[in-house]
């Protein structure tokens, strides 16, 4: 069974927008079935909101990114974690200081992935990892773990 990698919206967006980079490599490796991407509905919603914002700012680039995103999701065939409920957010609020990150953290806990990958290691800190039991790492660390050089 392939390892399961939960990605935060910043990794998904960076991988989609960047033509080069570690986040892009993570998406490519998932398409190549090196591991299984796990996406929370909360992450999908956040990414789609950001893409719609780009569409308003730059319609041509926004349309292209939305098309690329649709293709990417089809290629990734991700495992999807359901939206976080208000009850789950309230129950888990104490686990992380930054309130907007609670739904993503809860989704990560529900998914129980091998790795929770985020560029936001300031909010998703080692203390949060310890409290939740999640293996929270930066995209660079995942590449090192997989022994793939940049």
GIVENFEN-V57366 format. One record per backbone hydrogen bond with DSSP energy under -0.5 kcal/mol. CO is the residue of the C=O (numbers start at 1). NH is the residue of the N-H. If there is no record, write none. Layout:
CO_NH + CO_NH
This chain:
3_36 + 4_6 + 4_114 + 4_115 + 5_7 + 5_38 + 6_117 + 8_11 + 8_12 + 9_13 + 10_14 + 11_15 + 12_16 + 13_17 + 14_18 + 21_25 + 22_26 + 23_27 + 24_28 + 25_29 + 26_30 + 27_31 + 28_32 + 29_34 + 30_33 + 35_37 + 36_5 + 37_79 + 38_7 + 39_81 + 40_44 + 41_45 + 42_46 + 43_47 + 44_48 + 45_49 + 46_50 + 47_51 + 48_52 + 49_53 + 50_54 + 51_55 + 52_56 + 53_57 + 54_58 + 58_62 + 59_63 + 60_64 + 61_65 + 62_66 + 63_67 + 64_68 + 65_69 + 66_70 + 67_71 + 68_72 + 69_73 + 70_74 + 71_75 + 72_76 + 73_77 + 79_39 + 81_41 + 85_89 + 86_90 + 87_91 + 88_92 + 89_93 + 90_93 + 92_95 + 93_96 + 97_99 + 98_101 + 99_102 + 101_105 + 102_106 + 103_107 + 104_108 + 105_109 + 106_110 + 107_111 + 108_112 + 108_113 + 115_6 + 115_117 + 116_118 + 116_137 + 117_8 + 119_121 + 120_124 + 123_125 + 125_129 + 126_130 + 127_131 + 128_132 + 129_133 + 129_134 + 134_136 + 135_116 + 137_118 + 138_141 + 138_142 + 139_143 + 140_144 + 141_145 + 142_146 + 143_148 + 144_147 + 147_149
